[in-house]
């Protein structure tokens, strides 16, 4: 089996496991339980991962790579600011969804080396976001709002992505994501720059995020 094919299969197996880990944590689960969650035999599991530590490392490395995608090349234009804003929004939602407080605390306790790598990637991401917001303000595209406040604001989503909150407030995941996207967009972009944002493209991304988050809730 070539390396690319093996990586693809490993990624598919891990995606089945992540919802379980975000709810139940990392410490207590054993390889036989992991095989059940992944819906494969233990023999098949060991064919792709030799230890639980290797699985955790694969998960964290994947998200570090995902975060690093944000800082890749971009074009200096109003349209680029809109696309980058949408990429940041999508990534922020995904990170809040998959890296719960339980997951991060257990990562720090049980896998400190991977926690340090993840934490460093998060710091690099934060510096990129602060520079992005500052650049938008300097170019007259963004309103003058604190970048750190904008970053901290994403944490409110953690308390919203649970069944009790949704039922109590008669909300759906799609409503929350759609309204939050609009909130972020209108508070960040100056009115005359809103036309540079392609909301149709974001609608598809919100639908995909809604499907993923809703599936993990129930």
Secondary structure, 3 states (H helix, E strand, C coil): CCHHHHHHHHHHHHHHHHHHHHHHCCCCCCHHHHHHHHCCCHHHHHHHCCCHHHHHHHHHHHHHHHHHHHHCCCCCCHHHHHHHHHHHHHHHHHHHHHCCHHHHHHHHHHCHHHHHHHHHHHHHHHHHHHHHHHHHHHCCCECCCCHHHHHHHHHHHHHCCCHHHHHHCCCCHHHHHHHHHHHHHHHHECHHHHHHCCHHHHHHHHHHHHHHHHHHHC
